[in-house]
Amino acid sequence: MKKTEIIREIPLASAENGVITVATVKEPYGEDSAPVVSVGIWLNKENEEPDWKVHIPVENLDEVIAALQEAKRTL
């Protein structure tokens, strides 16, 4: 049973009515599938679906967070 919980909604800097959502999804691909963190980009938060979405397996979160921090330092 797919269960999504929104962790945070962040205003999108490049769009007046856009947001970034961070959510956890349990069993995203069916019964017994591993949980993921879902990051959605909404250019307009009134839309039903995000314009972009990525699912990150929990096992990869630490490495992805480290890579994002490294990317931030290089900008």
A tleap script that builds the chain and sets N, CA, C and O, in Angstrom:
source leaprc.protein.ff14SB
mol = sequence {
  NMET LYS LYS THR GLU ILE ILE ARG GLU ILE
  PRO LEU ALA SER ALA GLU ASN GLY VAL ILE
  THR VAL ALA THR VAL LYS GLU PRO TYR GLY
  GLU ASP SER ALA PRO VAL VAL SER VAL GLY
  ILE TRP LEU ASN LYS GLU ASN GLU GLU PRO
  ASP TRP LYS VAL HIE ILE PRO VAL GLU ASN
  LEU ASP GLU VAL ILE ALA ALA LEU GLN GLU
  ALA LYS ARG THR CLEU
}
set mol.1.N position { 0.834 -1.187 0.000 }
set mol.1.CA position { 0.000 0.000 0.000 }
set mol.1.C position { 0.880 1.253 0.000 }
set mol.1.O position { 1.601 1.500 0.967 }
set mol.2.N position { 0.829 2.024 -1.049 }
set mol.2.CA position { 1.640 3.233 -1.196 }
set mol.2.C position { 1.159 4.295 -0.214 }
set mol.2.O position { -0.018 4.655 -0.191 }
set mol.3.N position { 2.104 4.795 0.608 }
set mol.3.CA position { 1.769 5.850 1.561 }
set mol.3.C position { 2.791 6.965 1.427 }
set mol.3.O position { 3.988 6.754 1.619 }
set mol.4.N position { 2.304 8.158 1.094 }
set mol.4.CA position { 3.170 9.315 0.908 }
set mol.4.C position { 2.961 10.297 2.054 }
set mol.4.O position { 1.830 10.600 2.432 }
set mol.5.N position { 4.078 10.792 2.603 }
set mol.5.CA position { 4.015 11.801 3.655 }
set mol.5.C position { 4.891 12.979 3.257 }
set mol.5.O position { 6.102 12.831 3.095 }
set mol.6.N position { 4.281 14.146 3.100 }
set mol.6.CA position { 5.031 15.360 2.769 }
set mol.6.C position { 5.843 15.775 3.995 }
set mol.6.O position { 5.297 15.948 5.084 }
set mol.7.N position { 7.146 15.931 3.803 }
set mol.7.CA position { 8.043 16.361 4.880 }
set mol.7.C position { 8.167 17.881 4.883 }
set mol.7.O position { 8.113 18.520 5.934 }
set mol.8.N position { 8.334 18.449 3.692 }
set mol.8.CA position { 8.495 19.900 3.596 }
set mol.8.C position { 8.100 20.385 2.211 }
set mol.8.O position { 8.302 19.698 1.209 }
set mol.9.N position { 7.529 21.594 2.178 }
set mol.9.CA position { 7.242 22.287 0.929 }
set mol.9.C position { 8.042 23.588 0.955 }
set mol.9.O position { 7.880 24.415 1.852 }
set mol.10.N position { 8.900 23.749 -0.036 }
set mol.10.CA position { 9.832 24.870 -0.082 }
set mol.10.C position { 9.486 25.752 -1.278 }
set mol.10.O position { 9.331 25.231 -2.382 }
set mol.11.N position { 9.360 27.065 -1.102 }
set mol.11.CA position { 9.112 27.938 -2.252 }
set mol.11.C position { 10.231 27.790 -3.287 }
set mol.11.O position { 11.409 27.767 -2.932 }
set mol.12.N position { 9.861 27.691 -4.559 }
set mol.12.CA position { 10.825 27.559 -5.647 }
set mol.12.C position { 11.299 28.948 -6.050 }
set mol.12.O position { 10.503 29.780 -6.484 }
set mol.13.N position { 12.591 29.194 -5.906 }
set mol.13.CA position { 13.155 30.530 -6.133 }
set mol.13.C position { 12.927 31.052 -7.549 }
set mol.13.O position { 12.829 32.263 -7.746 }
set mol.14.N position { 12.841 30.172 -8.528 }
set mol.14.CA position { 12.770 30.621 -9.921 }
set mol.14.C position { 11.352 30.698 -10.479 }
set mol.14.O position { 11.178 30.967 -11.668 }
set mol.15.N position { 10.336 30.467 -9.650 }
set mol.15.CA position { 8.951 30.523 -10.131 }
set mol.15.C position { 8.064 31.128 -9.047 }
set mol.15.O position { 8.101 30.704 -7.892 }
set mol.16.N position { 7.276 32.109 -9.427 }
set mol.16.CA position { 6.470 32.851 -8.461 }
set mol.16.C position { 5.523 31.949 -7.653 }
set mol.16.O position { 5.346 32.154 -6.452 }
set mol.17.N position { 4.927 30.968 -8.301 }
set mol.17.CA position { 3.971 30.100 -7.621 }
set mol.17.C position { 4.474 28.654 -7.554 }
set mol.17.O position { 3.685 27.720 -7.413 }
set mol.18.N position { 5.802 28.479 -7.657 }
set mol.18.CA position { 6.364 27.142 -7.667 }
set mol.18.C position { 6.821 26.693 -6.298 }
set mol.18.O position { 7.049 27.507 -5.403 }
set mol.19.N position { 6.952 25.383 -6.145 }
set mol.19.CA position { 7.437 24.811 -4.888 }
set mol.19.C position { 8.290 23.580 -5.174 }
set mol.19.O position { 8.202 22.964 -6.236 }
set mol.20.N position { 9.108 23.251 -4.200 }
set mol.20.CA position { 9.824 21.976 -4.173 }
set mol.20.C position { 9.203 21.202 -3.017 }
set mol.20.O position { 9.084 21.726 -1.909 }
set mol.21.N position { 8.811 19.962 -3.269 }
set mol.21.CA position { 8.287 19.139 -2.191 }
set mol.21.C position { 9.257 17.999 -1.914 }
set mol.21.O position { 9.839 17.418 -2.830 }
set mol.22.N position { 9.415 17.695 -0.638 }
set mol.22.CA position { 10.204 16.547 -0.209 }
set mol.22.C position { 9.248 15.659 0.576 }
set mol.22.O position { 8.610 16.102 1.530 }
set mol.23.N position { 9.160 14.401 0.160 }
set mol.23.CA position { 8.223 13.474 0.786 }
set mol.23.C position { 8.857 12.101 0.933 }
set mol.23.O position { 9.805 11.761 0.225 }
set mol.24.N position { 8.324 11.324 1.855 }
set mol.24.CA position { 8.696 9.917 1.950 }
set mol.24.C position { 7.559 9.101 1.344 }
set mol.24.O position { 6.384 9.437 1.491 }
set mol.25.N position { 7.936 8.023 0.661 }
set mol.25.CA position { 6.936 7.145 0.053 }
set mol.25.C position { 7.254 5.716 0.471 }
set mol.25.O position { 8.327 5.192 0.168 }
set mol.26.N position { 6.323 5.102 1.159 }
set mol.26.CA position { 6.474 3.701 1.563 }
set mol.26.C position { 5.812 2.824 0.517 }
set mol.26.O position { 4.701 3.105 0.069 }
set mol.27.N position { 6.502 1.760 0.133 }
set mol.27.CA position { 6.037 0.810 -0.883 }
set mol.27.C position { 5.625 1.529 -2.176 }
set mol.27.O position { 4.500 1.360 -2.645 }
set mol.28.N position { 6.539 2.333 -2.754 }
set mol.28.CA position { 6.189 3.138 -3.938 }
set mol.28.C position { 5.895 2.315 -5.184 }
set mol.28.O position { 5.179 2.774 -6.074 }
set mol.29.N position { 6.433 1.123 -5.256 }
set mol.29.CA position { 6.292 0.306 -6.464 }
set mol.29.C position { 5.533 -0.986 -6.188 }
set mol.29.O position { 5.687 -1.971 -6.909 }
set mol.30.N position { 4.712 -0.976 -5.140 }
set mol.30.CA position { 3.933 -2.147 -4.803 }
set mol.30.C position { 4.364 -2.754 -3.485 }
set mol.30.O position { 5.330 -2.310 -2.865 }
set mol.31.N position { 3.638 -3.770 -3.070 }
set mol.31.CA position { 3.864 -4.424 -1.790 }
set mol.31.C position { 5.312 -4.876 -1.626 }
set mol.31.O position { 5.895 -5.480 -2.526 }
set mol.32.N position { 5.869 -4.576 -0.481 }
set mol.32.CA position { 7.231 -4.952 -0.097 }
set mol.32.C position { 8.333 -4.234 -0.875 }
set mol.32.O position { 9.501 -4.603 -0.746 }
set mol.33.N position { 8.000 -3.219 -1.678 }
set mol.33.CA position { 9.068 -2.456 -2.342 }
set mol.33.C position { 9.692 -1.504 -1.322 }
set mol.33.O position { 9.023 -1.049 -0.395 }
set mol.34.N position { 10.975 -1.212 -1.505 }
set mol.34.CA position { 11.733 -0.393 -0.558 }
set mol.34.C position { 11.258 1.064 -0.596 }
set mol.34.O position { 10.880 1.565 -1.655 }
set mol.35.N position { 11.277 1.746 0.561 }
set mol.35.CA position { 10.849 3.137 0.614 }
set mol.35.C position { 11.818 4.058 -0.131 }
set mol.35.O position { 12.992 3.737 -0.318 }
set mol.36.N position { 11.292 5.206 -0.549 }
set mol.36.CA position { 12.086 6.216 -1.242 }
set mol.36.C position { 11.764 7.587 -0.670 }
set mol.36.O position { 10.751 7.788 0.000 }
set mol.37.N position { 12.656 8.519 -0.956 }
set mol.37.CA position { 12.373 9.932 -0.738 }
set mol.37.C position { 12.055 10.499 -2.107 }
set mol.37.O position { 12.813 10.319 -3.061 }
set mol.38.N position { 10.934 11.181 -2.193 }
set mol.38.CA position { 10.493 11.763 -3.456 }
set mol.38.C position { 10.704 13.272 -3.409 }
set mol.38.O position { 10.260 13.939 -2.475 }
set mol.39.N position { 11.382 13.805 -4.422 }
set mol.39.CA position { 11.584 15.247 -4.545 }
set mol.39.C position { 10.833 15.689 -5.795 }
set mol.39.O position { 11.117 15.232 -6.901 }
set mol.40.N position { 9.876 16.579 -5.601 }
set mol.40.CA position { 9.081 17.079 -6.720 }
set mol.40.C position { 9.308 18.560 -6.936 }
set mol.40.O position { 9.442 19.326 -5.982 }
set mol.41.N position { 9.350 18.955 -8.198 }
set mol.41.CA position { 9.469 20.379 -8.561 }
set mol.41.C position { 8.174 20.786 -9.260 }
set mol.41.O position { 7.805 20.214 -10.285 }
set mol.42.N position { 7.511 21.750 -8.712 }
set mol.42.CA position { 6.246 22.258 -9.246 }
set mol.42.C position { 6.465 23.700 -9.703 }
set mol.42.O position { 6.746 24.570 -8.879 }
set mol.43.N position { 6.342 23.958 -10.980 }
set mol.43.CA position { 6.443 25.342 -11.464 }
set mol.43.C position { 5.214 26.145 -11.057 }
set mol.43.O position { 5.266 27.369 -10.937 }
set mol.44.N position { 4.109 25.437 -10.847 }
set mol.44.CA position { 2.882 26.048 -10.348 }
set mol.44.C position { 2.264 25.056 -9.370 }
set mol.44.O position { 1.830 23.977 -9.772 }
set mol.45.N position { 2.221 25.412 -8.094 }
set mol.45.CA position { 1.760 24.464 -7.080 }
set mol.45.C position { 0.282 24.121 -7.211 }
set mol.45.O position { -0.203 23.223 -6.523 }
set mol.46.N position { -0.435 24.815 -8.075 }
set mol.46.CA position { -1.847 24.499 -8.298 }
set mol.46.C position { -2.016 23.295 -9.233 }
set mol.46.O position { -3.099 22.715 -9.305 }
set mol.47.N position { -0.944 22.915 -9.953 }
set mol.47.CA position { -1.007 21.760 -10.850 }
set mol.47.C position { -1.201 20.483 -10.045 }
set mol.47.O position { -0.794 20.396 -8.886 }
set mol.48.N position { -1.822 19.505 -10.666 }
set mol.48.CA position { -2.087 18.235 -9.994 }
set mol.48.C position { -0.819 17.401 -9.823 }
set mol.48.O position { -0.660 16.724 -8.806 }
set mol.49.N position { 0.070 17.439 -10.787 }
set mol.49.CA position { 1.299 16.648 -10.771 }
set mol.49.C position { 2.516 17.565 -10.886 }
set mol.49.O position { 2.421 18.643 -11.471 }
set mol.50.N position { 3.655 17.150 -10.336 }
set mol.50.CA position { 4.867 17.978 -10.459 }
set mol.50.C position { 5.398 17.975 -11.890 }
set mol.50.O position { 5.125 17.060 -12.666 }
set mol.51.N position { 6.159 19.013 -12.223 }
set mol.51.CA position { 6.796 19.081 -13.539 }
set mol.51.C position { 7.971 18.119 -13.627 }
set mol.51.O position { 8.240 17.564 -14.692 }
set mol.52.N position { 8.671 17.918 -12.516 }
set mol.52.CA position { 9.770 16.957 -12.421 }
set mol.52.C position { 9.668 16.240 -11.093 }
set mol.52.O position { 9.212 16.803 -10.098 }
set mol.53.N position { 10.100 14.986 -11.092 }
set mol.53.CA position { 10.080 14.216 -9.855 }
set mol.53.C position { 11.207 13.194 -9.897 }
set mol.53.O position { 11.497 12.611 -10.942 }
set mol.54.N position { 11.835 12.988 -8.752 }
set mol.54.CA position { 12.863 11.962 -8.634 }
set mol.54.C position { 12.606 11.170 -7.361 }
set mol.54.O position { 12.254 11.734 -6.325 }
set mol.55.N position { 12.786 9.856 -7.450 }
set mol.55.CA position { 12.698 8.987 -6.279 }
set mol.55.C position { 14.101 8.519 -5.933 }
set mol.55.O position { 14.803 7.950 -6.769 }
set mol.56.N position { 14.502 8.765 -4.691 }
set mol.56.CA position { 15.828 8.387 -4.225 }
set mol.56.C position { 15.668 7.253 -3.212 }
set mol.56.O position { 15.032 7.441 -2.175 }
set mol.57.N position { 16.233 6.082 -3.497 }
set mol.57.CA position { 16.168 4.989 -2.519 }
set mol.57.C position { 16.821 5.416 -1.202 }
set mol.57.O position { 17.836 6.112 -1.198 }
set mol.58.N position { 16.232 4.995 -0.104 }
set mol.58.CA position { 16.747 5.352 1.220 }
set mol.58.C position { 18.229 4.994 1.350 }
set mol.58.O position { 18.996 5.730 1.972 }
set mol.59.N position { 18.624 3.876 0.768 }
set mol.59.CA position { 20.017 3.431 0.855 }
set mol.59.C position { 20.992 4.407 0.192 }
set mol.59.O position { 22.185 4.374 0.497 }
set mol.60.N position { 20.520 5.264 -0.696 }
set mol.60.CA position { 21.378 6.217 -1.394 }
set mol.60.C position { 21.330 7.631 -0.818 }
set mol.60.O position { 22.048 8.511 -1.293 }
set mol.61.N position { 20.508 7.860 0.183 }
set mol.61.CA position { 20.296 9.224 0.685 }
set mol.61.C position { 21.577 9.898 1.171 }
set mol.61.O position { 21.830 11.048 0.812 }
set mol.62.N position { 22.381 9.223 1.968 }
set mol.62.CA position { 23.592 9.860 2.506 }
set mol.62.C position { 24.514 10.320 1.398 }
set mol.62.O position { 25.059 11.421 1.462 }
set mol.63.N position { 24.695 9.493 0.385 }
set mol.63.CA position { 25.576 9.869 -0.729 }
set mol.63.C position { 24.996 11.017 -1.545 }
set mol.63.O position { 25.731 11.902 -1.984 }
set mol.64.N position { 23.684 11.005 -1.750 }
set mol.64.CA position { 23.047 12.088 -2.509 }
set mol.64.C position { 23.147 13.396 -1.733 }
set mol.64.O position { 23.441 14.441 -2.312 }
set mol.65.N position { 22.903 13.342 -0.423 }
set mol.65.CA position { 23.030 14.552 0.401 }
set mol.65.C position { 24.453 15.094 0.345 }
set mol.65.O position { 24.647 16.302 0.207 }
set mol.66.N position { 25.439 14.230 0.450 }
set mol.66.CA position { 26.840 14.660 0.376 }
set mol.66.C position { 27.148 15.280 -0.977 }
set mol.66.O position { 27.849 16.289 -1.052 }
set mol.67.N position { 26.633 14.687 -2.045 }
set mol.67.CA position { 26.877 15.229 -3.396 }
set mol.67.C position { 26.207 16.597 -3.553 }
set mol.67.O position { 26.786 17.495 -4.166 }
set mol.68.N position { 25.009 16.770 -3.014 }
set mol.68.CA position { 24.340 18.069 -3.083 }
set mol.68.C position { 25.109 19.133 -2.301 }
set mol.68.O position { 25.232 20.271 -2.755 }
set mol.69.N position { 25.625 18.764 -1.130 }
set mol.69.CA position { 26.437 19.705 -0.354 }
set mol.69.C position { 27.709 20.088 -1.100 }
set mol.69.O position { 28.120 21.248 -1.082 }
set mol.70.N position { 28.325 19.117 -1.750 }
set mol.70.CA position { 29.525 19.393 -2.550 }
set mol.70.C position { 29.193 20.306 -3.720 }
set mol.70.O position { 29.942 21.235 -4.024 }
set mol.71.N position { 28.071 20.040 -4.373 }
set mol.71.CA position { 27.664 20.888 -5.504 }
set mol.71.C position { 27.441 22.319 -5.038 }
set mol.71.O position { 27.828 23.258 -5.733 }
set mol.72.N position { 26.827 22.501 -3.881 }
set mol.72.CA position { 26.586 23.835 -3.347 }
set mol.72.C position { 27.895 24.569 -3.105 }
set mol.72.O position { 28.003 25.760 -3.395 }
set mol.73.N position { 28.895 23.860 -2.572 }
set mol.73.CA position { 30.203 24.495 -2.293 }
set mol.73.C position { 30.908 24.935 -3.576 }
set mol.73.O position { 31.711 25.867 -3.545 }
set mol.74.N position { 30.623 24.285 -4.691 }
set mol.74.CA position { 31.318 24.620 -5.929 }
set mol.74.C position { 30.672 25.776 -6.686 }
set mol.74.O position { 31.238 26.270 -7.662 }
set mol.75.N position { 29.500 26.208 -6.249 }
set mol.75.CA position { 28.795 27.302 -6.951 }
set mol.75.C position { 29.162 28.666 -6.418 }
set mol.75.O position { 28.654 29.676 -6.905 }
savepdb mol mol.pdb
quit
